[in-house]
Amino acid sequence: MIEIKVPELAESISEGTIAQWLKNVGDNVKKGDNIVELETDKVNIEISADYDGIIQEVLREEGDTVEVGDVIAVLKENGEAGGEATPAAEAPASKAEEKQPAVEPIGTAQEKQPQEVQQTEERKETDRPLASPAARKLARELGIDLSKVEARDPLGRVRPEDVKAASEKAAQPEQKASKAPEKKPASAPKTADVPGKPVERVKLSRRRQTIAKRLVEVQQTAAMLTTFNEVDMTAINDIRKRRKDAFLQQNDVKLGFMSFFTKAVVGALKQFPLLNAEIQGDEVLLKKFYDIGIAVGAEEGLVVPVVRDADKLSFAGIEKEILSLGKKARDNKLTLSELQGGTFTITNGGIFGSLMSTPILNAPQVGILGMHGIKLRPVAIDAERMENRPMMYIALSYDHRIVDGREAVSFLAKVKEMLEDPESLLLQG
């Protein structure tokens, strides 16, 4: 038998949650086949088989938290004969024991020991209710004893609907027994405690828990402020309209807004280096490279893949890298190296319809730029003229511990200036 263990994940990751079993008990697997999907704080990782064989037993269920080195399943290698090789090797010893009656009681005890172990294991299996992994997970969440759940399956297998029925049945006597409602703080009502109201309890994914934890930590540890400005997108829209077909034909990628904003951010960071820094104890780490994180809303939650050395990439290079990282994020194929080490972040709430927002810092970074929706608004061209222009609000959240308001406002004004004169982005040194 081969134990399938949780492998080393990464330097900063020691545990994960079993998201989905890709193989079931009794399934044949080949070396390299993915067996289980593990959800970590940052990415999902698929654990593969190191040998050909059959899944003999699954020890941990979907939703369980496991650590590096934990045994989560047992694989029976192809070619094993169910332990027949061991008795064959012991056969000569058995014949020798027949010639020595004085030793026979010991031999008898040795023969009984495996039987007793087997009986113990059988009793364990008998005591453990037959249930699907989903049913076990739901039972844990609802606090239901599976041994007391009545199964409607002809084979006696407990399913999620059986657990739900048992939970509802258990709740009815409690509702009848409670005459006076327990006083609870008015500020924290629980919808699930309201009888007769439909609710659904969904456990937060590991990634969502990590996102929530880190965002709260940022707000508690950083002196975060946000400053706003607005950008006239007329010039960028004009370039994209005139050059989009030629750009696509030449580079096999569309000319989007993100390359303009990335170039503008890099240009502003070179003039205001404290926005490209990090606080380490009582020191400030000034970074002389420009790895720009691009926030992407994936199904499992927000991720921030990093465009490495953005200052050295062309417009086409930036667009290709963002396209590739975005696709990996949506397909849940990002690697840890693609998520680590960013120096500054750009997030675009405008694609979801946001007009204005306050982005939260991506620690340990000290700056994040928020893009928003482009809207036609009347703009004063001079004292005599008004025009409808495509305008975008931009927001810079920054850590006031090392970035003063003057630097933050000047940084955002520089980004605005370069975006409204996009040709200047081609002259960056």
Contacts in CASP RR format, 6 or more apart in sequence:
PFRMAT RR
TARGET T0000
AUTHOR 0000-0000-0000
METHOD contacts of the structure
MODEL  1
MIEIKVPELAESISEGTIAQWLKNVGDNVKKGDNIVELETDKVNIEISAD
YDGIIQEVLREEGDTVEVGDVIAVLKENGEAGGEATPAAEAPASKAEEKQ
PAVEPIGTAQEKQPQEVQQTEERKETDRPLASPAARKLARELGIDLSKVE
ARDPLGRVRPEDVKAASEKAAQPEQKASKAPEKKPASAPKTADVPGKPVE
RVKLSRRRQTIAKRLVEVQQTAAMLTTFNEVDMTAINDIRKRRKDAFLQQ
NDVKLGFMSFFTKAVVGALKQFPLLNAEIQGDEVLLKKFYDIGIAVGAEE
GLVVPVVRDADKLSFAGIEKEILSLGKKARDNKLTLSELQGGTFTITNGG
IFGSLMSTPILNAPQVGILGMHGIKLRPVAIDAERMENRPMMYIALSYDH
RIVDGREAVSFLAKVKEMLEDPESLLLQG
1 56 0 8 1.000
1 74 0 8 1.000
1 75 0 8 1.000
1 76 0 8 1.000
1 77 0 8 1.000
1 80 0 8 1.000
2 50 0 8 1.000
2 51 0 8 1.000
2 74 0 8 1.000
2 75 0 8 1.000
2 76 0 8 1.000
2 77 0 8 1.000
3 71 0 8 1.000
3 73 0 8 1.000
3 74 0 8 1.000
3 75 0 8 1.000
4 35 0 8 1.000
4 36 0 8 1.000
4 47 0 8 1.000
4 49 0 8 1.000
4 71 0 8 1.000
4 72 0 8 1.000
4 73 0 8 1.000
4 74 0 8 1.000
4 75 0 8 1.000
5 69 0 8 1.000
5 70 0 8 1.000
5 71 0 8 1.000
5 72 0 8 1.000
6 16 0 8 1.000
6 38 0 8 1.000
6 47 0 8 1.000
6 66 0 8 1.000
6 67 0 8 1.000
6 68 0 8 1.000
6 69 0 8 1.000
6 70 0 8 1.000
6 72 0 8 1.000
7 47 0 8 1.000
7 68 0 8 1.000
7 69 0 8 1.000
8 68 0 8 1.000
9 16 0 8 1.000
9 38 0 8 1.000
9 40 0 8 1.000
9 45 0 8 1.000
9 68 0 8 1.000
10 40 0 8 1.000
10 336 0 8 1.000
13 40 0 8 1.000
13 41 0 8 1.000
13 42 0 8 1.000
13 336 0 8 1.000
14 67 0 8 1.000
14 68 0 8 1.000
15 40 0 8 1.000
15 65 0 8 1.000
15 66 0 8 1.000
15 67 0 8 1.000
15 68 0 8 1.000
16 38 0 8 1.000
16 39 0 8 1.000
16 40 0 8 1.000
16 41 0 8 1.000
16 65 0 8 1.000
16 66 0 8 1.000
16 67 0 8 1.000
16 206 0 8 1.000
17 38 0 8 1.000
17 39 0 8 1.000
17 40 0 8 1.000
17 63 0 8 1.000
17 64 0 8 1.000
17 65 0 8 1.000
17 66 0 8 1.000
17 205 0 8 1.000
17 206 0 8 1.000
18 36 0 8 1.000
18 37 0 8 1.000
18 38 0 8 1.000
18 39 0 8 1.000
18 60 0 8 1.000
18 61 0 8 1.000
18 62 0 8 1.000
18 63 0 8 1.000
18 64 0 8 1.000
18 66 0 8 1.000
18 72 0 8 1.000
19 37 0 8 1.000
19 38 0 8 1.000
19 39 0 8 1.000
19 44 0 8 1.000
19 62 0 8 1.000
19 63 0 8 1.000
20 36 0 8 1.000
20 37 0 8 1.000
20 62 0 8 1.000
21 35 0 8 1.000
21 36 0 8 1.000
21 37 0 8 1.000
21 58 0 8 1.000
21 62 0 8 1.000
21 133 0 8 1.000
22 34 0 8 1.000
22 35 0 8 1.000
22 36 0 8 1.000
22 37 0 8 1.000
22 46 0 8 1.000
23 29 0 8 1.000
23 33 0 8 1.000
23 34 0 8 1.000
23 35 0 8 1.000
23 36 0 8 1.000
23 55 0 8 1.000
24 55 0 8 1.000
24 58 0 8 1.000
25 55 0 8 1.000
25 56 0 8 1.000
25 57 0 8 1.000
25 58 0 8 1.000
26 54 0 8 1.000
26 55 0 8 1.000
26 56 0 8 1.000
27 54 0 8 1.000
27 55 0 8 1.000
28 53 0 8 1.000
28 54 0 8 1.000
29 35 0 8 1.000
29 49 0 8 1.000
29 52 0 8 1.000
29 53 0 8 1.000
29 54 0 8 1.000
29 55 0 8 1.000
29 75 0 8 1.000
30 49 0 8 1.000
30 52 0 8 1.000
30 53 0 8 1.000
31 49 0 8 1.000
31 50 0 8 1.000
31 51 0 8 1.000
31 52 0 8 1.000
32 48 0 8 1.000
32 49 0 8 1.000
32 50 0 8 1.000
33 48 0 8 1.000
33 49 0 8 1.000
34 46 0 8 1.000
34 47 0 8 1.000
34 48 0 8 1.000
35 46 0 8 1.000
35 47 0 8 1.000
35 48 0 8 1.000
35 49 0 8 1.000
35 55 0 8 1.000
35 73 0 8 1.000
36 46 0 8 1.000
36 47 0 8 1.000
36 72 0 8 1.000
36 73 0 8 1.000
37 44 0 8 1.000
37 45 0 8 1.000
37 46 0 8 1.000
37 47 0 8 1.000
38 44 0 8 1.000
38 45 0 8 1.000
38 46 0 8 1.000
38 47 0 8 1.000
38 66 0 8 1.000
39 205 0 8 1.000
39 206 0 8 1.000
39 207 0 8 1.000
39 300 0 8 1.000
40 206 0 8 1.000
40 207 0 8 1.000
41 206 0 8 1.000
41 207 0 8 1.000
41 210 0 8 1.000
42 207 0 8 1.000
42 210 0 8 1.000
42 303 0 8 1.000
42 334 0 8 1.000
42 336 0 8 1.000
42 339 0 8 1.000
43 303 0 8 1.000
43 332 0 8 1.000
43 334 0 8 1.000
43 335 0 8 1.000
43 336 0 8 1.000
43 339 0 8 1.000
44 300 0 8 1.000
44 332 0 8 1.000
47 72 0 8 1.000
49 75 0 8 1.000
51 75 0 8 1.000
51 77 0 8 1.000
52 77 0 8 1.000
52 78 0 8 1.000
53 75 0 8 1.000
53 76 0 8 1.000
53 77 0 8 1.000
53 78 0 8 1.000
54 75 0 8 1.000
54 76 0 8 1.000
54 78 0 8 1.000
55 73 0 8 1.000
55 74 0 8 1.000
55 75 0 8 1.000
55 76 0 8 1.000
56 73 0 8 1.000
56 74 0 8 1.000
56 75 0 8 1.000
56 76 0 8 1.000
57 73 0 8 1.000
57 74 0 8 1.000
58 72 0 8 1.000
58 73 0 8 1.000
58 133 0 8 1.000
59 71 0 8 1.000
59 72 0 8 1.000
59 73 0 8 1.000
59 74 0 8 1.000
60 66 0 8 1.000
60 70 0 8 1.000
60 72 0 8 1.000
60 73 0 8 1.000
61 133 0 8 1.000
61 136 0 8 1.000
61 137 0 8 1.000
62 133 0 8 1.000
62 134 0 8 1.000
62 137 0 8 1.000
63 137 0 8 1.000
63 203 0 8 1.000
65 206 0 8 1.000
66 72 0 8 1.000
76 82 0 8 1.000
97 103 0 8 1.000
97 104 0 8 1.000
97 107 0 8 1.000
127 147 0 8 1.000
129 146 0 8 1.000
129 147 0 8 1.000
129 149 0 8 1.000
129 158 0 8 1.000
130 151 0 8 1.000
130 155 0 8 1.000
130 156 0 8 1.000
130 157 0 8 1.000
130 158 0 8 1.000
131 139 0 8 1.000
131 146 0 8 1.000
131 149 0 8 1.000
131 157 0 8 1.000
131 158 0 8 1.000
131 159 0 8 1.000
132 157 0 8 1.000
132 158 0 8 1.000
132 159 0 8 1.000
132 160 0 8 1.000
134 159 0 8 1.000
134 160 0 8 1.000
135 146 0 8 1.000
135 149 0 8 1.000
135 158 0 8 1.000
135 159 0 8 1.000
135 160 0 8 1.000
135 162 0 8 1.000
135 163 0 8 1.000
136 146 0 8 1.000
138 144 0 8 1.000
138 160 0 8 1.000
138 163 0 8 1.000
138 164 0 8 1.000
139 145 0 8 1.000
139 146 0 8 1.000
139 149 0 8 1.000
139 158 0 8 1.000
139 163 0 8 1.000
141 201 0 8 1.000
141 203 0 8 1.000
142 163 0 8 1.000
142 167 0 8 1.000
142 201 0 8 1.000
144 163 0 8 1.000
144 166 0 8 1.000
144 167 0 8 1.000
144 170 0 8 1.000
146 158 0 8 1.000
146 163 0 8 1.000
148 166 0 8 1.000
149 158 0 8 1.000
149 162 0 8 1.000
149 163 0 8 1.000
149 166 0 8 1.000
150 162 0 8 1.000
150 165 0 8 1.000
150 166 0 8 1.000
151 157 0 8 1.000
151 158 0 8 1.000
151 159 0 8 1.000
151 162 0 8 1.000
152 159 0 8 1.000
152 161 0 8 1.000
152 162 0 8 1.000
153 159 0 8 1.000
153 162 0 8 1.000
175 195 0 8 1.000
184 190 0 8 1.000
191 197 0 8 1.000
191 199 0 8 1.000
192 199 0 8 1.000
192 201 0 8 1.000
204 212 0 8 1.000
205 300 0 8 1.000
205 301 0 8 1.000
207 300 0 8 1.000
207 301 0 8 1.000
208 300 0 8 1.000
208 301 0 8 1.000
211 301 0 8 1.000
211 302 0 8 1.000
214 363 0 8 1.000
215 360 0 8 1.000
217 363 0 8 1.000
218 224 0 8 1.000
218 360 0 8 1.000
218 361 0 8 1.000
218 362 0 8 1.000
218 363 0 8 1.000
219 360 0 8 1.000
221 363 0 8 1.000
222 361 0 8 1.000
222 363 0 8 1.000
222 366 0 8 1.000
222 399 0 8 1.000
222 401 0 8 1.000
223 399 0 8 1.000
223 400 0 8 1.000
223 401 0 8 1.000
224 360 0 8 1.000
224 361 0 8 1.000
224 397 0 8 1.000
224 398 0 8 1.000
224 399 0 8 1.000
224 400 0 8 1.000
225 397 0 8 1.000
225 398 0 8 1.000
225 400 0 8 1.000
225 405 0 8 1.000
225 408 0 8 1.000
226 358 0 8 1.000
226 359 0 8 1.000
226 395 0 8 1.000
226 396 0 8 1.000
226 397 0 8 1.000
226 398 0 8 1.000
227 395 0 8 1.000
227 396 0 8 1.000
227 398 0 8 1.000
227 405 0 8 1.000
227 408 0 8 1.000
227 409 0 8 1.000
227 412 0 8 1.000
228 356 0 8 1.000
228 393 0 8 1.000
228 394 0 8 1.000
228 395 0 8 1.000
228 396 0 8 1.000
228 412 0 8 1.000
229 393 0 8 1.000
229 394 0 8 1.000
229 396 0 8 1.000
229 412 0 8 1.000
229 413 0 8 1.000
229 415 0 8 1.000
229 416 0 8 1.000
230 391 0 8 1.000
230 392 0 8 1.000
230 393 0 8 1.000
230 394 0 8 1.000
230 416 0 8 1.000
231 391 0 8 1.000
231 392 0 8 1.000
231 394 0 8 1.000
231 415 0 8 1.000
231 416 0 8 1.000
231 419 0 8 1.000
231 420 0 8 1.000
232 379 0 8 1.000
232 389 0 8 1.000
232 390 0 8 1.000
232 391 0 8 1.000
232 420 0 8 1.000
233 374 0 8 1.000
233 389 0 8 1.000
233 390 0 8 1.000
233 391 0 8 1.000
233 392 0 8 1.000
233 419 0 8 1.000
234 389 0 8 1.000
234 390 0 8 1.000
234 420 0 8 1.000
235 419 0 8 1.000
235 420 0 8 1.000
235 421 0 8 1.000
235 422 0 8 1.000
236 257 0 8 1.000
236 260 0 8 1.000
236 419 0 8 1.000
236 422 0 8 1.000
237 390 0 8 1.000
239 255 0 8 1.000
239 422 0 8 1.000
240 255 0 8 1.000
240 256 0 8 1.000
240 257 0 8 1.000
243 255 0 8 1.000
244 254 0 8 1.000
244 255 0 8 1.000
247 253 0 8 1.000
247 254 0 8 1.000
247 255 0 8 1.000
247 315 0 8 1.000
247 316 0 8 1.000
248 254 0 8 1.000
248 255 0 8 1.000
250 316 0 8 1.000
251 316 0 8 1.000
251 317 0 8 1.000
251 319 0 8 1.000
251 320 0 8 1.000
253 316 0 8 1.000
253 317 0 8 1.000
253 319 0 8 1.000
253 320 0 8 1.000
253 323 0 8 1.000
254 319 0 8 1.000
255 315 0 8 1.000
255 319 0 8 1.000
256 319 0 8 1.000
257 348 0 8 1.000
257 371 0 8 1.000
258 294 0 8 1.000
258 318 0 8 1.000
258 319 0 8 1.000
258 322 0 8 1.000
258 346 0 8 1.000
258 348 0 8 1.000
259 315 0 8 1.000
259 316 0 8 1.000
259 317 0 8 1.000
259 318 0 8 1.000
259 319 0 8 1.000
259 322 0 8 1.000
260 315 0 8 1.000
260 419 0 8 1.000
260 422 0 8 1.000
260 425 0 8 1.000
261 346 0 8 1.000
261 369 0 8 1.000
261 371 0 8 1.000
261 415 0 8 1.000
261 419 0 8 1.000
262 292 0 8 1.000
262 294 0 8 1.000
262 307 0 8 1.000
262 310 0 8 1.000
262 318 0 8 1.000
262 322 0 8 1.000
262 346 0 8 1.000
263 310 0 8 1.000
263 315 0 8 1.000
263 318 0 8 1.000
263 418 0 8 1.000
263 425 0 8 1.000
263 428 0 8 1.000
264 414 0 8 1.000
264 415 0 8 1.000
264 418 0 8 1.000
264 419 0 8 1.000
264 425 0 8 1.000
265 292 0 8 1.000
265 344 0 8 1.000
265 346 0 8 1.000
265 369 0 8 1.000
265 415 0 8 1.000
266 290 0 8 1.000
266 292 0 8 1.000
266 310 0 8 1.000
266 311 0 8 1.000
266 428 0 8 1.000
267 311 0 8 1.000
267 414 0 8 1.000
267 418 0 8 1.000
267 428 0 8 1.000
268 275 0 8 1.000
268 411 0 8 1.000
268 412 0 8 1.000
268 414 0 8 1.000
268 415 0 8 1.000
268 418 0 8 1.000
269 275 0 8 1.000
269 276 0 8 1.000
269 290 0 8 1.000
269 343 0 8 1.000
269 344 0 8 1.000
269 411 0 8 1.000
270 290 0 8 1.000
270 311 0 8 1.000
270 428 0 8 1.000
270 429 0 8 1.000
271 411 0 8 1.000
271 414 0 8 1.000
272 407 0 8 1.000
272 410 0 8 1.000
272 411 0 8 1.000
272 414 0 8 1.000
273 286 0 8 1.000
274 284 0 8 1.000
274 286 0 8 1.000
274 366 0 8 1.000
274 402 0 8 1.000
274 403 0 8 1.000
274 407 0 8 1.000
275 344 0 8 1.000
275 366 0 8 1.000
275 367 0 8 1.000
275 398 0 8 1.000
275 403 0 8 1.000
275 407 0 8 1.000
275 408 0 8 1.000
275 411 0 8 1.000
276 286 0 8 1.000
276 287 0 8 1.000
276 290 0 8 1.000
276 343 0 8 1.000
276 344 0 8 1.000
277 284 0 8 1.000
277 285 0 8 1.000
277 286 0 8 1.000
277 287 0 8 1.000
277 366 0 8 1.000
277 402 0 8 1.000
278 284 0 8 1.000
278 285 0 8 1.000
278 287 0 8 1.000
278 343 0 8 1.000
278 364 0 8 1.000
278 365 0 8 1.000
278 366 0 8 1.000
279 285 0 8 1.000
279 364 0 8 1.000
279 366 0 8 1.000
279 399 0 8 1.000
279 401 0 8 1.000
279 402 0 8 1.000
280 364 0 8 1.000
284 402 0 8 1.000
287 343 0 8 1.000
289 309 0 8 1.000
289 311 0 8 1.000
289 343 0 8 1.000
290 309 0 8 1.000
290 310 0 8 1.000
290 311 0 8 1.000
290 343 0 8 1.000
290 344 0 8 1.000
291 306 0 8 1.000
291 307 0 8 1.000
291 308 0 8 1.000
291 309 0 8 1.000
291 310 0 8 1.000
291 341 0 8 1.000
291 342 0 8 1.000
291 343 0 8 1.000
292 306 0 8 1.000
292 307 0 8 1.000
292 310 0 8 1.000
292 342 0 8 1.000
292 343 0 8 1.000
292 344 0 8 1.000
292 345 0 8 1.000
292 346 0 8 1.000
293 304 0 8 1.000
293 305 0 8 1.000
293 306 0 8 1.000
293 307 0 8 1.000
293 342 0 8 1.000
293 344 0 8 1.000
293 345 0 8 1.000
293 346 0 8 1.000
293 362 0 8 1.000
294 304 0 8 1.000
294 305 0 8 1.000
294 306 0 8 1.000
294 307 0 8 1.000
294 322 0 8 1.000
294 325 0 8 1.000
294 326 0 8 1.000
294 345 0 8 1.000
294 346 0 8 1.000
294 347 0 8 1.000
295 302 0 8 1.000
295 303 0 8 1.000
295 304 0 8 1.000
295 345 0 8 1.000
295 346 0 8 1.000
295 347 0 8 1.000
295 348 0 8 1.000
295 362 0 8 1.000
296 302 0 8 1.000
296 303 0 8 1.000
296 304 0 8 1.000
296 305 0 8 1.000
296 325 0 8 1.000
296 326 0 8 1.000
296 329 0 8 1.000
296 330 0 8 1.000
297 303 0 8 1.000
297 329 0 8 1.000
298 329 0 8 1.000
298 330 0 8 1.000
298 332 0 8 1.000
299 330 0 8 1.000
299 332 0 8 1.000
300 332 0 8 1.000
303 329 0 8 1.000
303 334 0 8 1.000
303 339 0 8 1.000
304 339 0 8 1.000
304 342 0 8 1.000
304 345 0 8 1.000
304 362 0 8 1.000
305 325 0 8 1.000
305 326 0 8 1.000
305 328 0 8 1.000
305 329 0 8 1.000
305 334 0 8 1.000
305 338 0 8 1.000
305 339 0 8 1.000
306 325 0 8 1.000
306 338 0 8 1.000
306 339 0 8 1.000
306 340 0 8 1.000
306 341 0 8 1.000
306 342 0 8 1.000
307 313 0 8 1.000
307 318 0 8 1.000
307 321 0 8 1.000
307 322 0 8 1.000
307 325 0 8 1.000
308 321 0 8 1.000
310 318 0 8 1.000
311 428 0 8 1.000
313 321 0 8 1.000
325 334 0 8 1.000
325 338 0 8 1.000
327 333 0 8 1.000
328 334 0 8 1.000
328 338 0 8 1.000
342 362 0 8 1.000
342 365 0 8 1.000
343 365 0 8 1.000
344 365 0 8 1.000
344 367 0 8 1.000
344 368 0 8 1.000
344 369 0 8 1.000
345 359 0 8 1.000
345 362 0 8 1.000
345 365 0 8 1.000
345 367 0 8 1.000
345 368 0 8 1.000
345 369 0 8 1.000
346 368 0 8 1.000
346 369 0 8 1.000
346 370 0 8 1.000
346 371 0 8 1.000
347 359 0 8 1.000
347 368 0 8 1.000
347 369 0 8 1.000
347 370 0 8 1.000
347 371 0 8 1.000
348 370 0 8 1.000
348 371 0 8 1.000
348 372 0 8 1.000
349 357 0 8 1.000
349 370 0 8 1.000
349 371 0 8 1.000
349 372 0 8 1.000
349 373 0 8 1.000
350 371 0 8 1.000
350 372 0 8 1.000
350 373 0 8 1.000
350 374 0 8 1.000
353 372 0 8 1.000
353 373 0 8 1.000
354 372 0 8 1.000
354 373 0 8 1.000
355 372 0 8 1.000
355 373 0 8 1.000
355 375 0 8 1.000
355 393 0 8 1.000
356 372 0 8 1.000
356 393 0 8 1.000
356 395 0 8 1.000
357 370 0 8 1.000
357 372 0 8 1.000
357 395 0 8 1.000
358 395 0 8 1.000
358 397 0 8 1.000
359 368 0 8 1.000
359 369 0 8 1.000
359 370 0 8 1.000
359 395 0 8 1.000
359 397 0 8 1.000
360 368 0 8 1.000
360 397 0 8 1.000
361 367 0 8 1.000
361 368 0 8 1.000
361 397 0 8 1.000
361 398 0 8 1.000
361 399 0 8 1.000
362 368 0 8 1.000
366 398 0 8 1.000
366 399 0 8 1.000
366 401 0 8 1.000
366 402 0 8 1.000
366 403 0 8 1.000
367 396 0 8 1.000
367 397 0 8 1.000
367 398 0 8 1.000
367 399 0 8 1.000
367 403 0 8 1.000
368 396 0 8 1.000
368 397 0 8 1.000
368 398 0 8 1.000
369 394 0 8 1.000
369 395 0 8 1.000
369 396 0 8 1.000
369 412 0 8 1.000
369 415 0 8 1.000
370 394 0 8 1.000
370 395 0 8 1.000
370 396 0 8 1.000
370 397 0 8 1.000
371 392 0 8 1.000
371 394 0 8 1.000
372 392 0 8 1.000
372 393 0 8 1.000
372 394 0 8 1.000
372 395 0 8 1.000
373 392 0 8 1.000
373 393 0 8 1.000
374 390 0 8 1.000
374 391 0 8 1.000
374 392 0 8 1.000
375 390 0 8 1.000
375 391 0 8 1.000
375 392 0 8 1.000
376 388 0 8 1.000
376 389 0 8 1.000
376 390 0 8 1.000
376 391 0 8 1.000
377 388 0 8 1.000
377 389 0 8 1.000
377 391 0 8 1.000
378 386 0 8 1.000
378 387 0 8 1.000
378 388 0 8 1.000
378 389 0 8 1.000
379 386 0 8 1.000
379 387 0 8 1.000
379 388 0 8 1.000
379 389 0 8 1.000
379 391 0 8 1.000
380 386 0 8 1.000
381 387 0 8 1.000
394 412 0 8 1.000
394 415 0 8 1.000
394 416 0 8 1.000
396 408 0 8 1.000
396 411 0 8 1.000
396 412 0 8 1.000
396 415 0 8 1.000
398 405 0 8 1.000
398 408 0 8 1.000
417 424 0 8 1.000
418 424 0 8 1.000
418 425 0 8 1.000
END
